[in-house]
Amino acid sequence: MIFCRHIPCALLAQFIDWFWFYEDWQPSHRREHVLPDGTFELVIDLREKPRKLFDRGDENKYITYRHGWVSGTHSQYIIIDALPASSMIGAHFKPGGAAVFLDMPADEIRDRVVDLESIWGRGSRDLREQLLAAKSPSEKFHVLEQFFCALLARRKSELQRRVSWALHRFISEPRVGTFGDVVQDLGISHKHFIEQFRRQVGLTPKLFCRIQRFQEVLRKINAKQLVQGAQLAVDCGYFDQAHFVHDFQAFTGLNPSNYLGRQLEDPKFVTVERAR
């Protein structure tokens, strides 16, 4: 298996954390939960077999996607299939970073996975053809980088300074009460700030802060700093353990005990069904 990441050029780095690529992945499981992290993900499938997004309420129901899609900000986990010999490339956006590349407010893709052609039309097909023609991972990353640079040059939108400043606070201080403090410091109305934030990030500030607090829990678990639920709840700013368990189950579909041992190298992904 090949797996690699690429940090984009300075022009794109304010919007995109990294590009990623993998080839000939051989998973030991059939399905996985993708956990919310407060941002968008671009995925381009370099194989022809359709991929499945399963219904959380009835996992016998699913939607299929081919070739490319964008996963918006999510308020809960999503369930996807894991296929052998997969090959994909994509972009992991910074929180709020995808908005400048869209022709719609970010919250219109909240809790949705959207086919790429519905966003960028024929350009998405051309992009995939160029990626398939590129020989090496570095060449593929160059194609992806050029696509986003060209897209950015045609856009006049920019990140809202207030939202960007607030995002920095929320990410660095994922604690209860941060939202009210930030709005007070900005000196604008709650309603106006929430609208700006939602259009750029895709979530309300309150939900985004909940997800960041949850992500802090995952970081501590995966760094093996803390594994006891009660101590995690206190250290990550939850009111009590019941509140912590409620959020954890909403965002993972699992309780904390079941999560342990199921997480993959990237803690955003959790195995839920082993291959037979």
N, C-alpha and C positions, 0 to 999 in steps of 0.2 A: 504493500500500500504506500502511496505517496500522499503526504499532507504537508502543506506549507501556507504561510501567511506572508503578506506584503503590506508594509505601511505606505500609504499613498503619498504623492507629492504634497508639498506645503500648501498649494492652492486648494487641495481637497481635504487635507488633514483636519481642517476645522469642522468638517461635516462627516467624515468617515473615519472610523477607528482603524479598520484594516480590511483588506481583501483576503479571501481564503480560497484554497483549492484542495480537493482530494480526488484520488483516482484509485480504483480497484479496492474499495472498502469492503471488507468481509465481516459484517456484524454477527454477533452471537445471539442476537435477539430479533424479533419480528416487528415490534412496535416500540415507540418511545414517546415520552412526554417531553414537550419543549416548554420550558418554564419562562414566564414573563420577566423581562428585564428593563422595560420602559423605552424600548427603541425599535427601529425597523430592521428588517433583514431582506436583502436581495438574494435570490437563489436562482441559478441557471443550471438546469440539468443537461449534462452532456451525453446522456443516453436517451433512448427512445421509449423506454417502458414508462407508462404513466405512474405517477405517485399519488398516494392516497392521504387525504386528511379526514380523520374519523370524527364522527359525532360523539361528543362527550356523554350524551344521554343514552345513546344506543350505538355501540361500537360496531354493529353490523351495518350501519349506514355510513357512507363516506362520499366525499367529493373527489374527483380526480383532477390532476393538473399535469400539463405537459410543458416541457421546454423551459419555462421561466415564470417566476412569480415574485411578488413582494408580500412579505408578511408584516402587517402593521403592528402597532403597539397593542398588546393584549392585556386584558384584566384577569385572565385565567390561563392555565396551561392549555396547550393543544396536543392532539394525538396524531402522530404521523407513522407511516410505515418505514421500515429499515430494510432496504433491498441489497442483496449481495452484488458485488462487482459494480457498485455505484461510482459515478464520477460527476462531481459538481464543482461549480465555482460561484462565488458570491461576494457580497459586501456587507459588513457589519457597521451600521451607521452609529454615530454618536447620538445620544438623546437629543431630539429636535433637529438633527442634521439632515434627515431625509426631506424635510419640507421644501427646501429650495429646489429640489429636483422634480417636484410634483406639480401638476396643474390643478390641484385641489387642496383644500385644507387637510392636514394630517389626520384629523379626527374622523374624516370620511372613510378612512381605512382602519379605524379602530376595531379590534376583534375580528378582523377579516384577513383572508389570504387572497390576493388579487392577481389574476393573470397579467403577465407583463405587457401584452399587447394592448390591454385596455388602458394602460398608463402611457406607454411610449410608442404605440402603434407599430408601423413597419420597422422603425428603428430598432426595436427589440429583436426582431427576426434577423436583421442585418448583424446586430451585435453577436447573436449566438452563432451565426455562420462564421464570423471572423474568429470567434473563440474556438470553434471546432477546427478551423484551418491552422490556428497557431500551434506550433510544435511543442514548445516547452512551457512549463509553468510561468517562467519569467515573461515569455512572449504573450501568454494569456493575460497576465496582470497588466502588461503594457496596453493591450487592447482595451481592457476594462477601464484603465486610467484615462486613456484618450477619449473614450465614450463619455465619461463623466465630466471631463474638462470641457468637451464640446457642448455638452448639455448645460453646464454652468454658464458658459459664455453667452448662451441664448436666453438665460434667465435674468430678470431684473430684480427678483425678490432677494431678500437677505434676512439673516437671522435678526429677530427682535432683540435689541440690547438688553431690555429688561428681562426677557425670558432667559437669555443666555446667562445673565448674572444670577438669576434665580436658580437655574439648573445647576450651576456650580455650587451654590449653597446647599441645595437639596442633596446632591451627590456626596458632598464632603461632610454633610451633617444630617444623615438619615435618621432623624429623631422626631418624636412626637412634639408638635408645637412649632416646628420650623416654618410651616406655611404662613401662619399669622405673623411671625416675626419678620419674614421676608417681605410680605405685602406692606407692613408698616414702614419698613426701611425704604421701600420704593416710593411711598407717598402717593399711591394711586388707589382707586377703589378696588375692592375684592372682585366685583363683577367684571370690570374691565380687564384686570390681570388674568382672571380665570379664562376669559374668552381668548385673549392673546396666547396664553399658554396652551390651551386646548387645540387651537388651530395650528400651532407649530409642533407640538410634541405628540398630540393625539390622545392625551389623557388629561384629566383634571389634575391640578397640583396635588390635591389630597391623595388621590390614587397613586400618582407617581411616587410620592413620598412613602406610601405603604410598600410599594414594590422595591424601592431602594432599601428600606429597612429589611425586607425579606432577603434581598441580595446580600446584605451584610451578614445575615444569618448563614447563608450558603458559603460565603467566604470563610467564616469562622469554622464551620463544620469541615470544609474541605482542607483548611489549613491545620485541622485537628487542634485548634485552640480551645474549643469548647464542644462538648457533645451532650451535656446534660440540659434537658429542656428548660428547667426552671432558671438556671444560670444564663442560658442563651436569652431567654425572655427578658431578664433584667438588664443584661449588658447591651442588648440591641434596642432597648427603649420601649418594650411592650408594657402595657398596664399590668398584665398578669399572665400566667401560663395559659389560661383558657383562650385569651386573645391571641397569643402567639400560635397555639395549635390551630385555631380557626383560620388565621391567615395562611399558615403553612399548608393546610389541606386545600384551601382555595387555590393557591398558586401552584401546587404540585400534584394534587389528586391523591396524595399519600400522607400518612402521618409521619412525624419525624423518625420514628423507629424503622418504618418500612423504607424510608428514603435512604438510610444508611446502607451502603453496599450496592445500591442500584445506580448511583450516579456514575456517569462516564467521566472521561478526562476533563471535558468541559462540563462544569456543574449545571449548565443550563439544560442539559439533556439527561434524562433518567430512563433506564430500561424498565419496561413493564410487561413484556411477553417474550420469553426465551424462544429461540429457534428450535424447531423440532427436528 
